[in-house]
Amino acid sequence: MPEVVIVGAGIHPFGRFKDKSYEEIGAFAAKQALNDAGVAWSDIQSAYCSRMYLPATSGARILRRLGSTTIPICDIEAACASGGAALRQAILAINSGEIDLALVLGVEKMPRGFMDPSMIYSPWQIQMGMSMNPAYWSMRAKRHMYEFGTTDLQIAKVAYKNHRNSVHNENAMYRKPFSIEEILSSPMVMDPIRLLEICAANDGAAAVVVASKERARRIGGKHINIAACSQTLAQYSADFRCPADSLSATANNMGPTEFTSNQAFERAGIGADDVDCFEVQDTDAFCEVEIYEQLGLCPLGEAGRLIDEGQTEIGGRYPVNMSGGLISKGEPVGASHLGQVVEIVSQLRSQSGERQVEGAKVGLAHVLGAGGNCAVTILKV
């Protein structure tokens, strides 16, 4: 199968843009990616749009602003992994040999507050009181603290790191550093998760242009190789969240992050120690803590040590969320993973300024969402 590379990347800042439509936000990111690639919209042979809250045919509505076309434009949704699902479909289309140049766009305009549970869960599940995100985040955090001694301070250190990194990211919603004391004294959302340790739903868009390696040579420029793009759905519910259909079967099952990352590592022919930088799902600060272990950055129960040793700082052994993560950027669900991919592209091109990981050659992006939808993309120079 032909190798697939990223030839262009673009992003609209994440935040709240009440005077901008999703069409405007999405078109901005798409144009930026096309300009970065040095190709015209008329050159694109297929397009994929990841979104969750937007109406049907959102991709076509957005991309029509770039000009009318007869190419297929597909909307794709897989909760927080929507961007990974869209990128994977573009890769498969190129691998099939039918096309050699595609645009992948992720876009969202989110309602304020916690995600509407009726979009994902059945009424009986909502009535159980288990469908609001912080509820199951909290239970996972408290269990980890009980079993392994993880502390409030260690969780706060993750938020401290990410808020500090965001200062240098012009595309982040929040760009203010906070002290450990400010984080620990911020309002409690659900014990042990505090307001400054949790992400906000918001608006944003990100896009990449992908091509076969042969087509990329003709285009020219600095290309980033897609070593792997895996998107899976958990076989069993891997935590305390709804849907609750299989909670009795969770004890010894591999969780979605571990399963998907193992698949991606195998496809890329590398392991976690070969990755120079990571962008991961930090919908709350503890989520990032747990992902360290699930990606294999440390053994189970030792994430607290990793944090205390500073190994996930930009200058550490495993730099994580150089962009400021979702805690600082916010999470426009459809754009979330592609926003991570754009950050990794910037890192591998050595274009990230004050948040640059020196000598980065391999990067990994990870998202995990409702129903166990998970995506992991590995990029290489």
Buried (B, 14 or more C-beta within 10 A) or exposed (E): EBBBBBBBBBBBBBBBBEEBBBBBBBBBBBBBBBEBBEBEBEBBBBBBBBBBBBEEEBBBBBBBBBEEBEBBBBBBBBBBBBBBBBBBBBBEBBBEEEBBBBBBBBBBBBEEEBBEBEEBBBEEBBEEEBBBBBBBBBBBBBEBBEEBEBBBBBBBBBBBBBBBBBBBBEBBBBBEBBEEEBBBBBEEBBEBBBEBBBBBBBBBBBBBBBBBBEBBEEBEEEBBBBBBBBBBBBBBBBBBBBBBEBBEEBEEBBBBBBBBBBBBBEBBEBEBEBBBBBBBBBBBBBBBBBBBBBBBBBEEEBBBBBBEEEBBBBEBEBBBBBBBBBBBBBBBBBBBBBBBBBBBBBBBBBEBEEBBBEEBBBBBBBBBBBBBBBBBBBBBB
